[in-house]
Every structure is written in structure tokens, then in C-alpha cells.
Amino acid sequence: MPHIYIDEAGSFTTFRETRSSISCVAALVVPESVHDKLLADFQTLSRSWRVTNAEVKGRLLSEHHFDETVSTVYDTQRAFLRIAAIDMGLHTLAMIKDHKKSQAKRLREPMDDRFNPALVNQIYGLASHIENLAPQLYVEFVLLTQLVASVIQTSTLLFSQLEPSSLCCFSWRVDAKDRQVTKYEELWKTLVLPFLQSQTLRSQMIFLAEGDYSYFTPFENPDLPTAPDHLRDAVGYPNETFSSFSVDKIMADLQFVDSQSSLGLQLVDVLASCFRRASNQRLQRQGWQNLGRLIVRDPRTDLALEIVSLSDSVPRFYPFHDMPYAQTLDHIAKTSRGYLIRRN
């Protein structure tokens, strides 16, 4: 199974003065076949640094430490990285509030007399929770949801070629914000399923004709002749065969974990910090020059990085050439990996 470790780097807050500031959420995807060895190698490596007696934190590391970590992950030839990032310097508080309102509206709009009244009340309640989220938590919520969608698409297509047996189940471990699950974490866990379903309805998942998906079948729903009535407006192919999979089954093993007890979360923290510090010009090239080799491009867009925008005035994939981090992100993208495996 893929072990998926997720952590954020950055505060996701806006600034009174306009200046570039990249924050991100990163996911490290490690198949079962290399999982234990990778974590053991990282533990040995991090102990040799002697930078702290506590858990490893990316903000404390040097260029040499980052380069060694990237090489350790790359040597597996199977683990990979996905990153969703945002430049908070391009966003205002008003932009975030408007985006929250539009997302809540999208939740409420489909709710009509076709749905059970109890479900309608539940959805309206969730929409209100979204509107009441603190701005920085809402930004993280959006990035995290987009990242998970990318991980599902990329890992299923990649491992159908590389390691089909990994698709039997998915393990999700997210860095916890506190010892107890917070209200925000509970809300995201509840909402991620309908949000992911909505994304897959708008844009079908890509499956490789030559891929082996035999281990993925437990997540697939039976095909229907056409889309169900309540989903027809959301589907771009309402009169064709309706194929779907169960997002709740894929996300069934989702836990918020204290990173102090998880080497996998400490490892992804290092990688997320490497990307953020490099993007914000706080890390020399030696530390990040090979980071792109860990990233597998998303098959839906062929993009290495998910650069998120919360406003029409900030293009979703805004050009890097006008930004201080242009050369860094361009190098990372150009050195990223494809999602098709070359056979000799």
C-alpha cells in the first residue's frame, strides 16, 4: 500500500505590505516495498546530523542536510513527492473571504427536494463551518484538498505500472496540530470526501490502458448506464456510462498524528521546508537543486507543482518569470519526473 505522509510549511497568512511569500503543503508517497528501509535510512541519516535531540525539523537544517535527505528518498526509485503551494503575497484577506463564500455557495446550490432533508441540513451546516473558518485555516484547507486529489490520481497511475499490489489500500498520515484532533481537522476530514467527489465528477480520473488496476477494484463502484439524476448537472458526460470509485474507502485509513512519533512525517517536513525555504530565497542552490527529481508530474495537467490561486485576479498557474522564485520553481519543474514508466 502507499504510505502517504502530509505536512505543511508556512503560515498561510496575508501581509499588509505586498511581498512574495510561498507556503505549501507536501505529500510524500512511499510504497510498502521500500517503506521500512527508507524510514530506517532516514533515521540513521538524521541521527548523524546531531542538530537536535528532539524530532528533526526542516527549519533547523543546512543545505547539506537537505541534499542528503533528497538523495536518500530518490535512491528508493519508488517514493515520490507532490506539492501544493500558494504565494500569500499575491492574496488579500478580501480574496480569501470571497473564495470561502463561493465554496460555501457551491455546497448549498445542489441541495433541493431530490435530497433527504437531513442531508440538506447537514450540508448547510458544513457550508456555514467553511464560512467561519479562520482565513489561514481555509487556505490550508484548499491546498490540502487539492493535494490529496493530485496524490490519488498520480499514485494510482504510477503504481499501476510500477507496483500494482500497492493499490490494495492507502494509508494517510497528516501532521496533527495538537494532541487532540482539532475542530478544523474534523471539518476537513468530513468535507474532503464530497469535495474530492466533486472534483472527480468535473474531471474524470485518468487510467492507463496498459496499467494493472486489479488491486484497485475494491474501491470501484459498479458502472451505471448513465449518471444518476442528482449528479447529471455536475458530470460532463451525463448520457455516457457512469464510472466512479469510492473516495471514502480510499481515505478510510486517515489519521492525524504527532510528528514526534512519526519518522515519515519528519521526513516530509524536511522536504516541505526545503521547497519553501528555496522558494523564498532562504536556501542556497545546493540544498534544493535535486528536489525536482522526487516530484512526479500530475497526469491530469502534466504539471510538477500545484500553484493555487484563490482569486480570478491571480491566474491559477501564474507565470513564474515575474516572480522572485522564478528560477527556483522553473528548475524544480524541469527536473521533475514523468508519470509513464519507460520499459527497456
Secondary structure, DSSP 8 states (H G I E B T S, - for coil): -EEEEEEEES-----SS----EEEEEEEEEEHHHHHHHHHHHHHHHHHH-S-SS---GGG--HHHHHHHHHHHHTTSS-EEEEEEEEGGG--HHHHHHHHHHHHHHHHTT-STTS-HHHHHHHHHHHHHHHHS-HHHHHHHHHHHHHHHHHHHHHHHHHHHH-GGGGG--EEEEE-SSSS--HHHHHHHHHHHHHHHHHHHHS-----TTS--TTTGGGB---BSS--GGGTTT-S-TTS-B--B-HHHHTSEEEEE-GGG-HHHHHHHHHHHHHHHHHTT-S-HHHHTTGGGGBB--TTT--SSEE--SSTTS-TT--GGGSTTHHHHHHHHHT-B-SS----
